[in-house]
Amino acid sequence: MTGTTTPPPPEPLTAPRRARASIALVFCVHGAVTGSFVTRIPWIQNHLHLSAGQLGLALVMPAVGSSLAMPLAGRFVHRYGDRAAVRGLLSLWCLALALPALAPSLPTLCVALLAYGATSGMADVAMNAQGVEIEERLGRSIMSGLHGMWSAGGLLASPFGILAAHLDLDARLQLAVTAVVLLALAQAVCRGLPDIRAHEGAEEPPRFALPPRSSLVIGLVGFCAVFAEGASMDWSGVYLRDVTGASATVAAASYTAFSLTMAVSRLAGDAVIRRLGAVRTTRIGGAVATAGGLLVVAADSPALAIPGFGLIGVGIAVIVPLAFAAAGRIGTNPSQAIAGVATVTYTSGLIAPAIIGALAQATSLTVSFGLVTALAFALLLSAGALRLAERNSGRESTAGKNAADKSGTGENVTTPSPEKPSGKDLSAI
């Protein structure tokens, strides 16, 4: 066609097992930063003598910073390539871990958490874009497992923060040391990432790129899942205590149990996605989460509510990874579309706890989780929006199987070309 230049198909992925392991460890390091920070929030509150309301205001800042900065990530990825962008942004995210504990007052804490959230969001977009590109070339689903590694990173890091809190260590020292350790790990794991770059002549995204409209529909699917996740993580303990009469110990353990359920489900999710496809997996997940929500709403004892929250976690676990995978296949700038989906989904996580609390204040917690159940049911109706993620979620192609067989040998393995060219080159690792 005159005047149209079609980018060449993606080049083969060298050492696919190494690339997959590296991006999985990147997700693990990113999650470890979050897991390290949350365990020292009580120390920060006591150190600055913050009221619950002041702390709540400060903890909104990471989500605000993340939402504002995510659209910037596309330009970093385009200009420097995926590997350099992931390495640089993940390094900044690790270093930002030390900032909140160093803040001497509430205003400076808010600024520190704004920067903390901004680096988190940009690193999140870059590493998800890298994950989608690797998934594309492997020819099979890996995004659910990557997000499972993020959850695992948080679970692995949190005991060190808990131990530091138990020993009454100064969080300024502990988080600074942790930041340096995680920075070193980030540099090491990023060496194995493939160097994916935009083709010469590809249009550079604007400095602040608004998400494409096509990503908003996908983002709404993620919105429903993250709303249910945020509501369950933040309110499950209160629900168990106030509605079902659970002991303080059982209520306190609900967060860890829910997080563990999410992590295990995500790590196992890729096998399910490959067998059933993205759309069917989302519909089944929506049905499972809806059943869990109904069980929570009907529960009058912890024995019913706890399995209900577990079913919510199992049902929604793979939805956000699938949303990112689908977004990464829109147009020629995956990072821009992923930024759009991430902005919508993470906004849901920001507002979910507040909406649940406001609705509970006006009515009851039971009614609040009726809303969670309704959003879980909406996943059944909106699952078709993730059809783009099915390209690599079905059965592995012959090339994909060969990639798995030859991984680690250093051979060049050709994977199926995507239906829409990605506009990126994959250089040698």
Solvent accessible surface area in square Angstrom, and as a share of the most:
residue,aa,sasa,rsa
1,M,205,0.91
2,T,138,0.80
3,G,85,0.82
4,T,82,0.48
5,T,125,0.73
6,T,98,0.57
7,P,41,0.26
8,P,74,0.47
9,P,82,0.52
10,P,24,0.15
11,E,81,0.36
12,P,49,0.31
13,L,1,0.01
14,T,37,0.21
15,A,14,0.11
16,P,3,0.02
17,R,148,0.54
18,R,115,0.42
19,A,0,0.00
20,R,76,0.28
21,A,50,0.39
22,S,10,0.06
23,I,0,0.00
24,A,17,0.13
25,L,81,0.40
26,V,0,0.00
27,F,2,0.01
28,C,20,0.12
29,V,9,0.05
30,H,4,0.02
31,G,0,0.00
32,A,10,0.08
33,V,0,0.00
34,T,37,0.21
35,G,5,0.05
36,S,4,0.02
37,F,9,0.04
38,V,57,0.33
39,T,26,0.15
40,R,4,0.01
41,I,29,0.15
42,P,78,0.49
43,W,45,0.16
44,I,7,0.03
45,Q,46,0.21
46,N,105,0.54
47,H,69,0.31
48,L,27,0.13
49,H,162,0.72
50,L,16,0.08
51,S,62,0.40
52,A,83,0.65
53,G,57,0.55
54,Q,75,0.33
55,L,25,0.12
56,G,36,0.34
57,L,95,0.47
58,A,0,0.00
59,L,66,0.33
60,V,57,0.32
61,M,38,0.17
62,P,24,0.15
63,A,24,0.18
64,V,47,0.27
65,G,2,0.02
66,S,11,0.07
67,S,27,0.17
68,L,107,0.53
69,A,6,0.05
70,M,1,0.00
71,P,12,0.07
72,L,61,0.30
73,A,0,0.00
74,G,2,0.02
75,R,45,0.17
76,F,79,0.33
77,V,3,0.02
78,H,40,0.18
79,R,119,0.43
80,Y,106,0.40
81,G,1,0.01
82,D,0,0.00
83,R,50,0.18
84,A,44,0.34
85,A,5,0.04
86,V,1,0.01
87,R,82,0.30
88,G,33,0.32
89,L,6,0.03
90,L,1,0.01
91,S,13,0.08
92,L,91,0.45
93,W,3,0.01
94,C,0,0.00
95,L,84,0.42
96,A,4,0.03
97,L,0,0.00
98,A,16,0.12
99,L,72,0.36
100,P,1,0.00
101,A,2,0.01
102,L,100,0.50
103,A,7,0.05
104,P,107,0.67
105,S,42,0.27
106,L,35,0.17
107,P,92,0.58
108,T,57,0.33
109,L,2,0.01
110,C,20,0.12
111,V,100,0.58
112,A,13,0.10
113,L,2,0.01
114,L,64,0.32
115,A,42,0.32
116,Y,11,0.04
117,G,2,0.02
118,A,22,0.17
119,T,19,0.11
120,S,21,0.13
121,G,1,0.01
122,M,21,0.09
123,A,2,0.01
124,D,14,0.07
125,V,0,0.00
126,A,0,0.00
127,M,2,0.01
128,N,1,0.00
129,A,0,0.00
130,Q,0,0.00
131,G,0,0.00
132,V,3,0.02
133,E,4,0.02
134,I,0,0.00
135,E,3,0.01
136,E,12,0.05
137,R,3,0.01
138,L,0,0.00
139,G,6,0.06
140,R,21,0.08
141,S,3,0.02
142,I,1,0.01
143,M,2,0.01
144,S,0,0.00
145,G,12,0.12
146,L,3,0.02
147,H,15,0.07
148,G,0,0.00
149,M,48,0.21
150,W,77,0.27
151,S,15,0.09
152,A,21,0.16
153,G,1,0.01
154,G,14,0.14
155,L,47,0.24
156,L,119,0.59
157,A,12,0.10
158,S,23,0.15
159,P,70,0.44
160,F,146,0.61
161,G,1,0.01
162,I,105,0.53
163,L,97,0.48
164,A,4,0.03
165,A,49,0.38
166,H,149,0.67
167,L,102,0.51
168,D,115,0.60
169,L,82,0.41
170,D,50,0.26
171,A,0,0.00
172,R,97,0.35
173,L,119,0.59
174,Q,23,0.10
175,L,0,0.00
176,A,35,0.27
177,V,81,0.47
178,T,28,0.17
179,A,3,0.02
180,V,94,0.54
181,V,79,0.46
182,L,14,0.07
183,L,43,0.21
184,A,63,0.49
185,L,85,0.42
186,A,0,0.00
187,Q,60,0.27
188,A,47,0.36
189,V,21,0.12
190,C,0,0.00
191,R,149,0.55
192,G,6,0.05
193,L,0,0.00
194,P,0,0.00
195,D,14,0.07
196,I,1,0.00
197,R,104,0.38
198,A,26,0.21
199,H,23,0.10
200,E,181,0.81
201,G,81,0.78
202,A,42,0.33
203,E,159,0.72
204,E,65,0.29
205,P,8,0.05
206,P,81,0.51
207,R,171,0.63
208,F,102,0.42
209,A,2,0.02
210,L,132,0.66
211,P,41,0.26
212,P,42,0.26
213,R,212,0.77
214,S,59,0.38
215,S,0,0.00
216,L,73,0.36
217,V,90,0.52
218,I,6,0.03
219,G,0,0.00
220,L,105,0.52
221,V,0,0.00
222,G,0,0.00
223,F,48,0.20
224,C,15,0.09
225,A,1,0.01
226,V,14,0.08
227,F,3,0.01
228,A,0,0.00
229,E,33,0.15
230,G,12,0.11
231,A,0,0.00
232,S,0,0.00
233,M,46,0.21
234,D,83,0.43
235,W,56,0.20
236,S,2,0.01
237,G,17,0.16
238,V,42,0.24
239,Y,0,0.00
240,L,2,0.01
241,R,129,0.47
242,D,85,0.44
243,V,53,0.31
244,T,13,0.07
245,G,62,0.60
246,A,12,0.09
247,S,63,0.41
248,A,80,0.62
249,T,108,0.63
250,V,57,0.33
251,A,13,0.10
252,A,80,0.62
253,A,54,0.42
254,S,14,0.09
255,Y,103,0.39
256,T,77,0.45
257,A,53,0.41
258,F,7,0.03
259,S,13,0.08
260,L,96,0.48
261,T,36,0.21
262,M,5,0.02
263,A,3,0.02
264,V,89,0.51
265,S,21,0.13
266,R,13,0.05
267,L,87,0.43
268,A,59,0.46
269,G,3,0.03
270,D,6,0.03
271,A,67,0.52
272,V,68,0.39
273,I,1,0.00
274,R,49,0.18
275,R,201,0.73
276,L,44,0.22
277,G,7,0.06
278,A,0,0.00
279,V,4,0.03
280,R,137,0.50
281,T,8,0.05
282,T,0,0.00
283,R,102,0.37
284,I,84,0.42
285,G,8,0.08
286,G,0,0.00
287,A,45,0.35
288,V,43,0.24
289,A,0,0.00
290,T,17,0.10
291,A,50,0.39
292,G,0,0.00
293,G,1,0.01
294,L,107,0.53
295,L,56,0.28
296,V,0,0.00
297,V,49,0.28
298,A,76,0.59
299,A,7,0.06
300,D,114,0.59
301,S,35,0.23
302,P,36,0.23
303,A,80,0.62
304,L,74,0.37
305,A,0,0.00
306,I,79,0.40
307,P,64,0.40
308,G,0,0.00
309,F,10,0.04
310,G,21,0.20
311,L,66,0.33
312,I,2,0.01
313,G,0,0.00
314,V,71,0.41
315,G,2,0.01
316,I,2,0.01
317,A,0,0.00
318,V,13,0.07
319,I,0,0.00
320,V,7,0.04
321,P,0,0.00
322,L,4,0.02
323,A,0,0.00
324,F,0,0.00
325,A,2,0.02
326,A,0,0.00
327,A,0,0.00
328,G,7,0.07
329,R,8,0.03
330,I,21,0.11
331,G,39,0.37
332,T,92,0.54
333,N,36,0.18
334,P,3,0.02
335,S,1,0.01
336,Q,39,0.18
337,A,1,0.00
338,I,0,0.00
339,A,4,0.03
340,G,0,0.00
341,V,0,0.00
342,A,0,0.00
343,T,33,0.19
344,V,30,0.17
345,T,0,0.00
346,Y,60,0.23
347,T,48,0.28
348,S,0,0.00
349,G,26,0.25
350,L,54,0.27
351,I,57,0.29
352,A,0,0.00
353,P,33,0.20
354,A,68,0.53
355,I,66,0.34
356,I,0,0.00
357,G,19,0.18
358,A,66,0.51
359,L,52,0.26
360,A,22,0.17
361,Q,159,0.71
362,A,83,0.64
363,T,78,0.46
364,S,45,0.29
365,L,18,0.09
366,T,43,0.25
367,V,74,0.43
368,S,0,0.00
369,F,0,0.00
370,G,30,0.29
371,L,60,0.30
372,V,1,0.01
373,T,11,0.07
374,A,58,0.45
375,L,34,0.17
376,A,1,0.01
377,F,98,0.41
378,A,28,0.22
379,L,0,0.00
380,L,49,0.24
381,L,135,0.67
382,S,38,0.24
383,A,0,0.00
384,G,29,0.28
385,A,28,0.22
386,L,0,0.00
387,R,137,0.50
388,L,59,0.29
389,A,3,0.02
390,E,53,0.24
391,R,62,0.23
392,N,10,0.05
393,S,2,0.01
394,G,26,0.25
395,R,228,0.83
396,E,47,0.21
397,S,41,0.27
398,T,104,0.60
399,A,28,0.22
400,G,0,0.00
401,K,111,0.47
402,N,60,0.31
403,A,1,0.00
404,A,30,0.23
405,D,114,0.59
406,K,83,0.35
407,S,13,0.09
408,G,61,0.59
409,T,81,0.47
410,G,48,0.46
411,E,82,0.37
412,N,105,0.54
413,V,8,0.04
414,T,94,0.55
415,T,14,0.08
416,P,58,0.36
417,S,71,0.46
418,P,16,0.10
419,E,144,0.64
420,K,103,0.44
421,P,44,0.28
422,S,14,0.09
423,G,8,0.07
424,K,12,0.05
425,D,41,0.21
426,L,6,0.03
427,S,49,0.31
428,A,84,0.65
429,I,54,0.28
